[in-house]
Amino acid sequence: QVQVVETGGGLVQAGGSLRLSCAASGRSFSRYAVGWFRQAPGKERKFVAGISWSDNTTYYLDSVKGRFTISRDNAKKTVYLQMNSLKPEDTAVYYCAVDRSAPLGAPGDWDFRSWGQGTQVTVSS
């Protein structure tokens, strides 16, 4: 079982920045595909960003392109989500999820079986 822990959430004013971190356990982190999701109150959980294991290809929700950047540091077994130019509509609980099966394809093909507990991001206007 892979343990996933998110950190870095908080309260920020609109236009500000936050960096979320996702630390995952396991010996084969470099072969994990990782995704960030978010869930706002009363809404469904939605994919925000993903990064492949094979060539670090990145994927983004349209509304965060150009503002959010996902990256990984395999030596630290950590994936980051740098969030800039934050907007009130970015307010949500952010979750990190892992597919440790060295998957191919895009996030829609990945099987996110391990999830973190979530970290709250609140953007004030």
Secondary structure per residue as TSV (DSSP state, phi and psi in degrees):
chain	resnum	aa	ss	phi	psi
A	1	Q	-	360.0	128.9
A	2	V	-	-87.7	131.3
A	3	Q	-	-94.4	133.8
A	4	V	E	-125.7	129.5
A	5	V	E	-132.6	123.7
A	6	E	E	-99.7	143.2
A	7	T	E	-141.3	164.6
A	8	G	-	108.4	-3.3
A	9	G	-	-70.1	173.0
A	10	G	E	164.5	-168.4
A	11	L	E	-104.6	130.0
A	12	V	E	-142.9	151.5
A	13	Q	E	-78.4	155.6
A	14	A	T	-55.1	137.3
A	15	G	T	92.6	-11.4
A	16	G	-	-83.2	-174.1
A	17	S	-	-133.2	152.4
A	18	L	E	-143.6	152.4
A	19	R	E	-122.9	120.2
A	20	L	E	-93.6	146.3
A	21	S	E	-121.0	145.1
A	22	C	E	-129.8	109.8
A	23	A	E	-101.7	131.9
A	24	A	E	-125.1	144.5
A	25	S	-	-86.9	175.4
A	26	G	S	110.8	154.8
A	27	R	T	-84.6	-14.4
A	28	S	T	-116.2	39.4
A	29	F	G	-54.3	-35.8
A	30	S	G	-63.3	-14.3
A	31	R	G	-104.8	12.1
A	32	Y	-	-91.2	134.6
A	33	A	E	-89.8	139.4
A	34	V	E	-129.8	140.6
A	35	G	E	-131.4	151.7
A	36	W	E	-109.9	136.4
A	37	F	E	-128.5	163.5
A	38	R	E	-143.4	152.8
A	39	Q	E	-137.8	117.1
A	40	A	-	-89.3	158.0
A	41	P	T	-55.8	129.3
A	42	G	T	76.4	6.2
A	43	K	S	-122.4	163.7
A	44	E	-	-76.8	154.6
A	45	R	-	-68.2	138.8
A	46	K	E	-131.0	141.6
A	47	F	E	-66.7	136.6
A	48	V	E	-114.3	-47.6
A	49	A	E	-159.5	153.3
A	50	G	E	-147.0	157.3
A	51	I	E	-139.1	132.5
A	52	S	-	-77.9	167.3
A	53	W	S	-92.5	-28.1
A	54	S	S	-77.4	-44.6
A	55	D	S	-139.3	17.0
A	56	N	-	58.9	30.8
A	57	T	-	-63.2	137.5
A	58	T	E	-112.9	153.6
A	59	Y	E	-137.6	144.2
A	60	Y	E	-140.9	148.5
A	61	L	-	-64.1	139.0
A	62	D	G	-53.7	-40.0
A	63	S	G	-72.3	-9.8
A	64	V	G	-111.7	-5.2
A	65	K	T	-58.8	134.7
A	66	G	T	86.6	-13.1
A	67	R	T	-114.3	-35.4
A	68	F	E	-107.5	145.8
A	69	T	E	-135.0	125.8
A	70	I	E	-101.2	140.7
A	71	S	E	-150.3	168.2
A	72	R	E	-139.5	150.9
A	73	D	E	-127.8	98.7
A	74	N	G	-65.0	-32.0
A	75	A	G	-63.2	-32.3
A	76	K	G	-97.5	-0.2
A	77	K	T	53.7	45.5
A	78	T	E	-137.7	141.0
A	79	V	E	-116.1	140.3
A	80	Y	E	-114.9	151.4
A	81	L	E	-128.2	103.4
A	82	Q	E	-85.3	122.4
A	83	M	E	-117.8	114.8
A	84	N	-	-114.9	164.6
A	85	S	S	49.3	47.4
A	86	L	-	-64.7	146.8
A	87	K	-	-122.0	155.6
A	88	P	G	-54.6	-32.5
A	89	E	G	-72.1	-5.7
A	90	D	G	-83.9	-6.4
A	91	T	-	-61.6	126.1
A	92	A	E	-179.2	171.0
A	93	V	E	-88.2	128.0
A	94	Y	E	-102.8	130.9
A	95	Y	E	-118.4	144.0
A	96	C	E	-106.4	141.5
A	97	A	E	-139.1	150.8
A	98	V	E	-128.7	137.2
A	99	D	E	-112.7	111.1
A	100	R	-	-93.7	11.1
A	101	S	S	-90.6	15.3
A	102	A	-	52.9	56.5
A	103	P	-	-76.2	157.3
A	104	L	-	-102.1	179.5
A	105	G	S	79.6	-156.0
A	106	A	-	-111.1	172.9
A	107	P	G	-53.2	-31.1
A	108	G	G	-63.6	-19.1
A	109	D	G	-94.5	-12.1
A	110	W	-	-82.7	154.7
A	111	D	-	-113.5	93.5
A	112	F	-	-79.9	94.2
A	113	R	-	-96.1	-19.2
A	114	S	E	-116.7	126.8
A	115	W	E	-126.2	149.4
A	116	G	-	-86.0	-179.4
A	117	Q	-	-85.0	-13.6
A	118	G	-	96.8	153.0
A	119	T	E	-136.9	135.3
A	120	Q	E	-80.8	131.2
A	121	V	E	-119.0	122.4
A	122	T	E	-123.6	124.6
A	123	V	E	-114.0	117.8
A	124	S	E	-91.9	149.0
A	125	S	-	-91.5	360.0
